[in-house]
C-alpha cells in the first residue's frame, strides 16, 4: 500500500497484480509506504477503513481517492498456483509443486482449503465490511497502460514499470466443471472484472 497525501490518493496492492512493480516505481515518491511489515503490504480495503483511514484523515483535510488493480479471476488463481510451484517452496505446506491446477482450484473451493490454496478473494480484498466495492478507481490487469496513464496524470510524474516477483511458467488449463463452480462461488470477482471491460 502507498499513500500520496498531496495528491490525495491511496494505492492498494492487490496480490498477484504487478503491485510489487508499481511500488518499485512509485514507492520512493509516496508519503507512506506499507510494504516491509509482514501481512501489511496487501492491506485490504476494510482493514484500511477501520485502522488506517482515520489516521490518514488527520494528515489531510480531504478523504483520499483509492485505486487498485483486478486480474481476470482464473488467470489470478493461475498466477498464485504457478508462484507457489517455485523450487524454494518444495516440501512446505504452501507448495503446489505436486498439485495439478484442477486440484489447486478444487482445494481453493473447498470448505477448508489447505495452506497452499488459501489465497483469498480479489472482491473481498476490495470491499468494505458490508461487502460493497469500496474503491474509487479500479483497473484491469490487462489494462496496465490505463493504470499507468492514470497514475502519471494524478501524481504528475512519468515512470516506467519494470518486472518483479514473476510467477514461473506452468500449465493452468481448468476443467469446465471446475470453472463453472468457481464462477458460481466467486461470482462477485467475475462480475467486477467483467464490468470493467472496454466498450466494443
QUIKAWO-V118002 format. One line per field, one symbol per residue. ss: DSSP state (H for helix, E for strand, L for the rest). psi: psi as a letter, one per 20 degrees, with the letter a starting at -180 (. if undefined). burial: 1 if it has 24 or more other C-alpha atoms within 12 Angstrom, else 0. A space follows every 50 residues. Layout:
# QUIKAWO-V118002
ss: ???
psi: ???
burial: ???
This chain:
# QUIKAWO-V118002
ss: LEEELLLLEEELLLLLLLHHHHHHHHHHHLLEELLLLLLLLLLLHHHHHH HHHHHHLLLLLLLLEEEEEELLHHHHHHHHHHHLLLHHHLLLLLLLLLLL HHHHHHHHHLLLLLHHHLLLLHHHHLELLLLLELLLEEEEHHHHHHHHHH HHHHHLLLLLLLLLLLLLLLLLLLLHHHHHHHHHHLHHHHHHHHHLLLLL
psi: pqpoggilppppnpqkkkhghghhhigiirhponihppjhglprghhggh hhghghiiiqiqpqrqqrqqqpgghghhggghhjjqhiipirhipjhkpr hghghgghirhmqrgijnjbpgghhjqaijjqpiqhppqqhjlhhggggg hgghilqqrppapqkqqrqrpkqpqhghgggghghlhhghggghhjpqp.
burial: 11111011111111111111111111100101110000001111111110 01100100000011111111111111111111111100000001111011 11111111100000011111111111100000111011111001001100 10011000100000001000010100011001000101110110000000
